[in-house]
Amino acid sequence: MSAHQTRWLDQIKTANSAYQARIVPGKLPVERAPGPAVITCMDPRVNLEAIGIPAFAGDGAGASPVRIIRTLGAMADSRSLLAGIFLAGFREIVLLVHTDCGCRLAYARIDVIVENMQNRLSPAAFQAFRADIGEPFAEKLRTYLKAFQDPRAAVEREIDSIRRLPFVPDDLILHGLLYELETGRVEVVVNGYE
């Protein structure tokens, strides 16, 4: 990195200073309120306004009680689910998968992931991880990542997987949606009310 390139952490600190100068501290959402949750992908292209979750206002105010859980491919994390259901009071969850997901790319290009792991990890670290995942490594790694080929099938499979968790109560409502990056359209794949 050259001496005159700005490092990301410096950009973050500058952005935070500008944010603090702009916001009204009394309007920041600080109270915890029970509400529903969305499990969606960590991909920044997923715009939650497509499902009615507004962005924060310029003064820092937030109007949405919806908890957002971002993971690779919108695949559920058991720890977040357990705390969300029994501490935050989730009674309804939307699983929002999207088109052109990195989980689909991971499925197709698992060899690239393996090669990059070999290049960036020490041989001992790579072998330890490989032993932990098991053989055949590439296939088991796909399973570990919950990588998928068909996003609609992934929605159905993940909703099923959540329902089978031993701590998920029968009254939890689970919806599965597919967000089209190209159009902003949301398709209901699993209607939790039915």
Backbone as CSV, one residue per row, in Angstrom:
resi,resn,N_x,N_y,N_z,CA_x,CA_y,CA_z,C_x,C_y,C_z
1,MET,0.853,-1.171,0.000,0.000,0.000,0.000,0.903,1.239,0.000
2,SER,0.647,2.152,-0.905,1.472,3.362,-0.977,1.123,4.309,0.164
3,ALA,2.020,5.239,0.447,1.865,6.149,1.580,0.624,7.034,1.455
4,HIS,0.188,7.334,0.224,-0.957,8.229,0.080,-2.280,7.511,-0.163
5,GLN,-2.306,6.198,-0.117,-3.570,5.471,-0.187,-4.212,5.477,1.191
6,THR,-5.502,5.701,1.230,-6.223,5.683,2.496,-6.566,4.238,2.839
7,ARG,-6.248,3.852,4.051,-6.590,2.510,4.510,-8.053,2.479,4.915
8,TRP,-8.658,1.301,4.819,-10.085,1.162,5.089,-10.434,1.589,6.508
9,LEU,-9.617,1.218,7.497,-9.914,1.605,8.867,-9.929,3.129,9.015
10,ASP,-9.033,3.802,8.313,-9.037,5.269,8.342,-10.314,5.816,7.709
11,GLN,-10.774,5.193,6.642,-12.033,5.598,6.014,-13.205,5.401,6.964
12,ILE,-13.174,4.302,7.718,-14.240,4.028,8.686,-14.257,5.100,9.761
13,LYS,-13.093,5.453,10.266,-13.012,6.477,11.314,-13.498,7.833,10.802
14,THR,-13.149,8.171,9.565,-13.608,9.425,8.965,-15.123,9.404,8.780
15,ALA,-15.649,8.284,8.290,-17.099,8.148,8.092,-17.832,8.247,9.424
16,ASN,-17.271,7.666,10.483,-17.934,7.722,11.780,-17.958,9.146,12.326
17,SER,-16.897,9.891,12.101,-16.881,11.295,12.534,-17.965,12.091,11.811
18,ALA,-18.101,11.881,10.508,-19.131,12.572,9.725,-20.524,12.135,10.180
19,TYR,-20.688,10.857,10.465,-21.967,10.327,10.951,-22.339,10.967,12.275
20,GLN,-21.406,10.994,13.199,-21.684,11.564,14.517,-22.027,13.055,14.424
21,ALA,-21.437,13.763,13.475,-21.733,15.192,13.293,-23.130,15.401,12.710
22,ARG,-23.649,14.380,11.971,-24.925,14.507,11.279,-26.124,14.049,12.103
23,ILE,-25.951,13.054,12.932,-27.094,12.428,13.604,-27.569,13.214,14.823
24,VAL,-28.764,12.845,15.258,-29.331,13.389,16.490,-29.344,12.222,17.487
25,PRO,-28.433,12.211,18.469,-28.326,11.060,19.366,-29.639,10.603,19.994
26,GLY,-30.527,11.491,20.329,-31.806,11.108,20.919,-32.714,10.334,19.981
27,LYS,-32.411,10.368,18.692,-33.245,9.654,17.712,-32.699,8.262,17.369
28,LEU,-31.492,7.949,17.829,-30.919,6.638,17.544,-31.748,5.548,18.218
29,PRO,-32.009,4.455,17.513,-32.771,3.372,18.141,-31.886,2.650,19.167
30,VAL,-32.230,2.784,20.434,-31.445,2.132,21.483,-32.281,1.153,22.308
31,GLU,-33.578,1.264,22.238,-34.450,0.360,22.987,-34.593,-0.951,22.233
32,ARG,-34.628,-2.025,22.975,-34.876,-3.342,22.374,-36.387,-3.564,22.352
33,ALA,-36.869,-4.016,21.230,-38.291,-4.318,21.119,-38.448,-5.670,20.438
34,PRO,-39.387,-6.485,20.908,-39.593,-7.760,20.224,-40.112,-7.497,18.812
35,GLY,-39.777,-8.382,17.922,-40.244,-8.232,16.552,-39.844,-9.442,15.737
36,PRO,-40.160,-9.425,14.482,-39.792,-10.531,13.600,-38.318,-10.438,13.198
37,ALA,-37.872,-11.410,12.438,-36.480,-11.424,11.983,-36.406,-11.788,10.510
38,VAL,-35.343,-11.327,9.882,-35.013,-11.700,8.512,-33.632,-12.332,8.537
39,ILE,-33.535,-13.519,7.964,-32.232,-14.139,7.744,-31.957,-13.964,6.263
40,THR,-30.911,-13.243,5.942,-30.593,-12.999,4.546,-29.097,-13.131,4.332
41,CYS,-28.694,-12.990,3.109,-27.300,-13.177,2.728,-26.455,-11.983,3.148
42,MET,-25.174,-12.235,3.331,-24.240,-11.159,3.667,-23.914,-10.296,2.448
43,ASP,-24.404,-10.669,1.285,-24.164,-9.933,0.048,-24.772,-8.533,0.141
44,PRO,-23.980,-7.481,-0.067,-24.513,-6.123,0.062,-25.507,-5.730,-1.029
45,ARG,-25.668,-6.561,-2.037,-26.624,-6.252,-3.103,-28.061,-6.533,-2.703
46,VAL,-28.281,-7.230,-1.587,-29.632,-7.521,-1.122,-30.176,-6.263,-0.449
47,ASN,-31.131,-5.621,-1.095,-31.721,-4.376,-0.600,-32.989,-4.712,0.176
48,LEU,-32.943,-4.519,1.477,-34.068,-4.895,2.330,-35.285,-3.991,2.176
49,GLU,-35.136,-2.878,1.488,-36.304,-2.057,1.182,-37.288,-2.836,0.311
50,ALA,-36.795,-3.856,-0.408,-37.655,-4.677,-1.263,-38.702,-5.436,-0.456
51,ILE,-38.455,-5.614,0.852,-39.442,-6.294,1.691,-39.965,-5.366,2.792
52,GLY,-39.840,-4.062,2.553,-40.453,-3.084,3.448,-39.633,-2.672,4.649
53,ILE,-38.358,-2.975,4.661,-37.504,-2.557,5.776,-36.777,-1.288,5.341
54,PRO,-37.150,-0.155,5.916,-36.574,1.117,5.479,-35.134,1.288,5.957
55,ALA,-34.397,2.084,5.216,-33.046,2.454,5.638,-33.152,3.407,6.821
56,PHE,-32.074,3.574,7.548,-32.057,4.546,8.633,-32.198,5.943,8.045
57,ALA,-32.833,6.827,8.781,-32.997,8.219,8.349,-31.664,8.952,8.494
58,GLY,-31.554,10.080,7.844,-30.337,10.877,7.893,-29.941,11.303,9.291
59,ASP,-30.934,11.473,10.180,-30.640,11.897,11.550,-30.320,10.718,12.467
60,GLY,-30.299,9.487,11.889,-29.966,8.296,12.663,-31.154,7.503,13.145
61,ALA,-32.357,8.030,12.963,-33.561,7.337,13.429,-33.783,6.064,12.613
62,GLY,-34.242,5.046,13.306,-34.579,3.781,12.659,-35.997,3.415,12.997
63,ALA,-36.778,3.059,11.990,-38.200,2.818,12.210,-38.577,1.344,12.223
64,SER,-37.635,0.450,12.002,-37.989,-0.952,11.852,-37.629,-1.774,13.093
65,PRO,-38.578,-2.595,13.576,-38.279,-3.486,14.693,-37.699,-4.829,14.233
66,VAL,-37.494,-4.988,12.924,-37.068,-6.270,12.367,-35.579,-6.493,12.627
67,ARG,-35.257,-7.652,13.188,-33.864,-8.048,13.395,-33.341,-8.619,12.085
68,ILE,-32.115,-8.267,11.735,-31.500,-8.726,10.491,-30.321,-9.625,10.833
69,ILE,-30.343,-10.842,10.303,-29.255,-11.795,10.491,-28.680,-12.063,9.108
70,ARG,-27.428,-11.693,8.905,-26.789,-11.889,7.593,-25.751,-13.001,7.688
71,THR,-25.884,-13.958,6.795,-24.974,-15.102,6.757,-24.664,-15.443,5.302
72,LEU,-23.721,-16.322,5.087,-23.435,-16.807,3.741,-24.664,-17.517,3.195
73,GLY,-25.217,-17.025,2.093,-26.336,-17.680,1.429,-27.648,-17.646,2.180
74,ALA,-27.750,-16.834,3.227,-28.950,-16.772,4.071,-29.203,-18.103,4.776
75,MET,-28.133,-18.844,5.013,-28.272,-20.108,5.716,-28.270,-19.838,7.219
76,ALA,-29.230,-20.398,7.926,-29.456,-20.085,9.334,-28.291,-20.497,10.218
77,ASP,-28.050,-19.692,11.240,-27.046,-19.965,12.257,-27.784,-20.359,13.533
78,SER,-27.522,-21.543,14.050,-28.249,-22.058,15.210,-28.134,-21.157,16.430
79,ARG,-26.965,-20.582,16.664,-26.783,-19.714,17.829,-27.691,-18.493,17.737
80,SER,-27.731,-17.875,16.554,-28.576,-16.694,16.368,-30.051,-17.053,16.509
81,LEU,-30.433,-18.199,15.975,-31.829,-18.632,16.093,-32.217,-18.872,17.549
82,LEU,-31.375,-19.587,18.279,-31.692,-19.907,19.658,-31.850,-18.634,20.495
83,ALA,-30.886,-17.722,20.410,-30.967,-16.470,21.165,-32.132,-15.610,20.666
84,GLY,-32.354,-15.591,19.359,-33.441,-14.790,18.800,-34.813,-15.273,19.231
85,ILE,-35.007,-16.573,19.246,-36.307,-17.131,19.618,-36.556,-16.984,21.113
86,PHE,-35.552,-17.316,21.926,-35.788,-17.403,23.366,-35.323,-16.191,24.166
87,LEU,-34.645,-15.245,23.535,-34.262,-14.018,24.220,-34.906,-12.801,23.560
88,ALA,-34.781,-12.715,22.230,-35.370,-11.575,21.507,-36.850,-11.794,21.190
89,GLY,-37.336,-13.015,21.352,-38.763,-13.282,21.186,-39.247,-13.437,19.758
90,PHE,-38.369,-13.910,18.842,-38.829,-14.126,17.466,-40.026,-15.065,17.472
91,ARG,-41.076,-14.661,16.767,-42.229,-15.527,16.559,-42.447,-15.790,15.070
92,GLU,-41.775,-14.967,14.248,-41.917,-15.067,12.790,-40.569,-14.716,12.165
93,ILE,-40.157,-15.543,11.211,-38.868,-15.349,10.547,-39.053,-15.465,9.042
94,VAL,-38.413,-14.559,8.316,-38.339,-14.629,6.863,-36.919,-15.037,6.490
95,LEU,-36.803,-16.081,5.690,-35.536,-16.485,5.100,-35.528,-15.885,3.694
96,LEU,-34.605,-14.972,3.427,-34.564,-14.246,2.154,-33.283,-14.602,1.401
97,VAL,-33.404,-15.543,0.471,-32.295,-15.957,-0.397,-32.369,-15.093,-1.651
98,HIS,-31.272,-14.952,-2.371,-31.302,-14.122,-3.582,-30.667,-14.833,-4.767
99,THR,-30.965,-14.332,-5.950,-30.373,-14.857,-7.179,-28.908,-14.441,-7.226
100,ASP,-28.126,-15.124,-8.026,-26.698,-14.854,-8.201,-25.960,-14.857,-6.868
101,CYS,-26.292,-15.804,-6.012,-25.715,-15.876,-4.671,-24.318,-16.501,-4.704
102,GLY,-23.472,-16.034,-3.804,-22.129,-16.590,-3.668,-22.149,-18.043,-3.233
103,CYS,-23.224,-18.480,-2.577,-23.349,-19.889,-2.191,-23.501,-20.776,-3.429
104,ARG,-24.149,-20.240,-4.428,-24.279,-20.960,-5.699,-22.924,-20.990,-6.411
105,LEU,-22.223,-19.858,-6.376,-20.889,-19.789,-6.965,-19.934,-20.728,-6.229
106,ALA,-20.054,-20.785,-4.892,-19.208,-21.688,-4.105,-19.440,-23.143,-4.508
107,TYR,-20.684,-23.484,-4.797,-20.982,-24.846,-5.242,-20.254,-25.145,-6.552
108,ALA,-20.377,-24.214,-7.487,-19.798,-24.422,-8.820,-18.268,-24.335,-8.818
109,ARG,-17.716,-23.544,-7.915,-16.268,-23.294,-7.946,-15.585,-23.715,-6.653
110,ILE,-16.023,-24.836,-6.111,-15.451,-25.326,-4.865,-13.945,-25.561,-5.008
111,ASP,-13.503,-25.927,-6.222,-12.074,-26.136,-6.457,-11.272,-24.849,-6.260
112,VAL,-11.847,-23.708,-6.595,-11.177,-22.417,-6.405,-11.034,-22.129,-4.907
113,ILE,-12.083,-22.440,-4.150,-12.023,-22.241,-2.696,-10.910,-23.098,-2.106
114,VAL,-10.873,-24.368,-2.496,-9.847,-25.284,-1.983,-8.451,-24.781,-2.349
115,GLU,-8.263,-24.380,-3.596,-6.960,-23.867,-4.038,-6.561,-22.615,-3.256
116,ASN,-7.492,-21.695,-3.070,-7.196,-20.473,-2.313,-6.888,-20.769,-0.845
117,MET,-7.560,-21.763,-0.288,-7.250,-22.162,1.084,-5.828,-22.698,1.172
118,GLN,-5.452,-23.522,0.202,-4.095,-24.077,0.186,-3.049,-22.974,0.051
119,ASN,-3.378,-21.932,-0.712,-2.433,-20.835,-0.924,-2.322,-19.904,0.281
120,ARG,-3.388,-19.753,1.040,-3.377,-18.760,2.126,-3.161,-19.354,3.514
121,LEU,-3.445,-20.619,3.691,-3.239,-21.260,4.992,-1.893,-21.972,5.019
122,SER,-1.361,-22.127,6.195,-0.150,-22.949,6.327,-0.540,-24.383,5.999
123,PRO,0.408,-25.195,5.539,0.066,-26.601,5.257,-0.555,-27.310,6.467
124,ALA,-0.046,-27.028,7.659,-0.584,-27.678,8.860,-2.026,-27.235,9.119
125,ALA,-2.295,-25.935,8.966,-3.654,-25.430,9.184,-4.612,-26.015,8.149
126,PHE,-4.174,-26.065,6.896,-5.032,-26.623,5.851,-5.341,-28.092,6.134
127,GLN,-4.334,-28.859,6.495,-4.542,-30.291,6.756,-5.445,-30.508,7.970
128,ALA,-5.291,-29.669,8.990,-6.143,-29.794,10.175,-7.597,-29.502,9.816
129,PHE,-7.820,-28.460,9.010,-9.181,-28.134,8.598,-9.745,-29.243,7.721
130,ARG,-8.934,-29.732,6.804,-9.360,-30.811,5.911,-9.761,-32.047,6.717
131,ALA,-8.960,-32.376,7.731,-9.276,-33.526,8.579,-10.579,-33.291,9.343
132,ASP,-10.800,-32.057,9.782,-12.015,-31.724,10.511,-13.254,-31.849,9.617
133,ILE,-13.144,-31.426,8.365,-14.270,-31.483,7.417,-14.505,-32.914,6.949
134,GLY,-13.432,-33.647,6.664,-13.546,-35.038,6.226,-13.400,-35.196,4.725
135,GLU,-13.433,-36.437,4.296,-13.261,-36.787,2.885,-14.554,-37.395,2.352
136,PRO,-14.854,-37.242,1.095,-14.135,-36.443,0.097,-14.260,-34.944,0.423
137,PHE,-13.111,-34.295,0.530,-13.029,-32.949,1.071,-13.883,-31.936,0.311
138,ALA,-13.772,-31.886,-1.008,-14.517,-30.874,-1.778,-16.018,-31.027,-1.573
139,GLU,-16.502,-32.254,-1.589,-17.941,-32.490,-1.410,-18.382,-32.161,0.011
140,LYS,-17.576,-32.555,0.978,-17.911,-32.260,2.386,-17.840,-30.753,2.648
141,LEU,-16.921,-30.065,1.952,-16.818,-28.616,2.102,-18.072,-27.934,1.548
142,ARG,-18.585,-28.438,0.429,-19.857,-27.920,-0.101,-20.966,-28.036,0.943
143,THR,-21.031,-29.196,1.596,-22.047,-29.427,2.626,-21.830,-28.487,3.806
144,TYR,-20.587,-28.338,4.235,-20.243,-27.454,5.346,-20.684,-26.017,5.050
145,LEU,-20.485,-25.574,3.828,-20.860,-24.216,3.419,-22.357,-24.079,3.138
146,LYS,-23.072,-25.201,3.067,-24.471,-25.233,2.634,-24.593,-24.605,1.242
147,ALA,-23.599,-24.866,0.410,-23.600,-24.345,-0.963,-24.722,-25.025,-1.741
148,PHE,-25.248,-24.325,-2.732,-26.383,-24.857,-3.477,-26.303,-24.488,-4.948
149,GLN,-27.072,-25.239,-5.753,-27.177,-24.964,-7.181,-28.455,-24.181,-7.502
150,ASP,-29.544,-24.528,-6.846,-30.857,-23.937,-7.130,-31.320,-23.135,-5.919
151,PRO,-31.440,-21.811,-6.043,-31.824,-21.013,-4.873,-33.217,-21.325,-4.333
152,ARG,-34.178,-21.664,-5.200,-35.523,-22.003,-4.713,-35.486,-23.277,-3.875
153,ALA,-34.767,-24.266,-4.368,-34.625,-25.515,-3.616,-33.872,-25.261,-2.311
154,ALA,-32.916,-24.342,-2.323,-32.170,-23.998,-1.113,-33.089,-23.376,-0.071
155,VAL,-34.032,-22.529,-0.506,-35.002,-21.931,0.412,-35.814,-23.038,1.090
156,GLU,-36.362,-23.937,0.305,-37.187,-25.018,0.852,-36.384,-25.903,1.797
157,ARG,-35.156,-26.240,1.399,-34.299,-27.103,2.209,-33.930,-26.429,3.540
158,GLU,-33.629,-25.130,3.499,-33.224,-24.432,4.722,-34.406,-24.231,5.674
159,ILE,-35.581,-23.946,5.141,-36.775,-23.846,5.996,-37.003,-25.183,6.696
160,ASP,-36.881,-26.264,5.937,-37.004,-27.618,6.494,-35.962,-27.864,7.587
161,SER,-34.741,-27.448,7.321,-33.644,-27.630,8.254,-33.901,-26.874,9.563
162,ILE,-34.406,-25.652,9.463,-34.719,-24.863,10.659,-35.824,-25.547,11.454
163,ARG,-36.859,-26.005,10.763,-37.985,-26.659,11.449,-37.537,-27.908,12.213
164,ARG,-36.497,-28.588,11.718,-36.024,-29.827,12.347,-35.096,-29.592,13.537
165,LEU,-34.676,-28.347,13.776,-33.810,-28.088,14.927,-34.574,-28.419,16.202
166,PRO,-33.941,-29.098,17.146,-34.666,-29.571,18.332,-35.210,-28.462,19.230
167,PHE,-34.680,-27.251,19.111,-35.138,-26.161,19.980,-36.143,-25.228,19.324
168,VAL,-36.528,-25.493,18.077,-37.468,-24.615,17.386,-38.898,-24.993,17.784
169,PRO,-39.629,-24.031,18.376,-41.001,-24.338,18.812,-41.958,-24.494,17.630
170,ASP,-43.005,-25.246,17.860,-43.998,-25.509,16.807,-44.706,-24.245,16.338
171,ASP,-44.798,-23.223,17.203,-45.541,-22.015,16.832,-44.697,-20.973,16.086
172,LEU,-43.425,-21.285,15.806,-42.585,-20.355,15.043,-43.039,-20.355,13.587
173,ILE,-43.316,-19.177,13.045,-43.760,-19.042,11.651,-42.531,-18.772,10.793
174,LEU,-42.338,-19.591,9.762,-41.178,-19.483,8.868,-41.633,-19.273,7.432
175,HIS,-41.164,-18.186,6.835,-41.440,-17.904,5.424,-40.128,-18.027,4.655
176,GLY,-40.197,-18.445,3.410,-39.030,-18.506,2.543,-39.269,-17.684,1.293
177,LEU,-38.399,-16.702,1.061,-38.546,-15.807,-0.086,-37.302,-15.843,-0.953
178,LEU,-37.495,-15.517,-2.230,-36.383,-15.394,-3.170,-36.409,-13.993,-3.765
179,TYR,-35.309,-13.277,-3.595,-35.160,-11.908,-4.088,-34.354,-11.932,-5.382
180,GLU,-34.937,-11.375,-6.448,-34.246,-11.282,-7.735,-33.432,-9.999,-7.757
181,LEU,-32.119,-10.143,-7.766,-31.248,-8.964,-7.789,-31.526,-8.089,-9.007
182,GLU,-31.783,-8.729,-10.136,-31.911,-8.024,-11.406,-33.163,-7.151,-11.500
183,THR,-34.239,-7.548,-10.792,-35.511,-6.828,-10.919,-36.026,-6.245,-9.604
184,GLY,-35.521,-6.739,-8.475,-36.033,-6.327,-7.175,-37.291,-7.074,-6.770
185,ARG,-37.734,-8.008,-7.604,-38.954,-8.780,-7.340,-38.694,-9.807,-6.240
186,VAL,-39.698,-9.996,-5.373,-39.618,-10.998,-4.317,-40.672,-12.067,-4.591
187,GLU,-40.225,-13.309,-4.625,-41.118,-14.450,-4.858,-41.291,-15.217,-3.546
188,VAL,-42.528,-15.523,-3.211,-42.788,-16.340,-2.027,-42.599,-17.811,-2.417
189,VAL,-41.606,-18.445,-1.827,-41.325,-19.857,-2.089,-42.014,-20.725,-1.021
190,VAL,-41.951,-20.281,0.229,-42.621,-20.962,1.334,-43.436,-19.940,2.100
191,ASN,-44.751,-20.145,2.150,-45.651,-19.276,2.905,-45.872,-19.916,4.265
192,GLY,-45.326,-19.323,5.305,-45.410,-19.890,6.641,-46.788,-19.900,7.259
193,TYR,-47.742,-19.212,6.630,-49.115,-19.208,7.140,-49.909,-20.398,6.620
194,GLU,-49.375,-21.066,5.612,-50.116,-22.191,5.017,-49.686,-23.512,5.630
